[in-house]
Amino acid sequence: MGEKSVVLDFGGFEGNWAHDIHERYKCSVHVFEPHPRFAEELRNRFSGNDKIFIHEFALGSEEGVLKLSDDGDASSALHENKNAVEGKIQPVSVFFNEHPDTDFSLAKINIEGGEYDLLPALLDTGFINKIGILQVQFHLYSESLIAVRTGIVSRIEENFRSDWSYPFVWEQWTKK
């Protein structure tokens, strides 16, 4: 990792992770945050930094709209909430086709259940192979997600080796 590295931050929230990784390596960071208020705060926080790019949408399997609970760092499309806000989803192919010559050193995925859509989309399109290191926090909202995670992990491990795994806490894989 260094100044020429490009990193993906799925689930930017307040931008602390993006800030820290940028400060440490001076790398470029693409931050994806579909929650409108969080995205606005990120734009304000990083205005003037030409190496941190804020995308006010999530990436997933298809274009759509998320109804997000407004629960701070636990805001999720999987929680029902009468104070829900709307966020956009873009297909992974749109973003990756806009960056055809970019290899991404690292992707951090902490998207409160959205990983169950994003990761299969990355796998199905093959764009996951443009990522060198993958860090994921899987969220366990129901027991049925244990089997879903197992299936996704099996697919990831076809081209990535597990560096460490604390299921439903944090996991990391490096491309073989």
Buried (B, 14 or more C-beta within 10 A) or exposed (E): BEEEBBBBBBBBBBBEBBBEBBEEBEBBBBBBBBBBEBBEBBBEBBEEBEBBBBBBBBBBBEEBEBEBBBEEEEBBBBBEEEEBBEBBBBBBBEBBEEEEEEEBBBBBBBBBBBBBBBBBBBBEBEBBEBBBBBBBBBBEEEEEBEEBBEEBBEBBEEBBEEEEBEEEEBBBBEBE
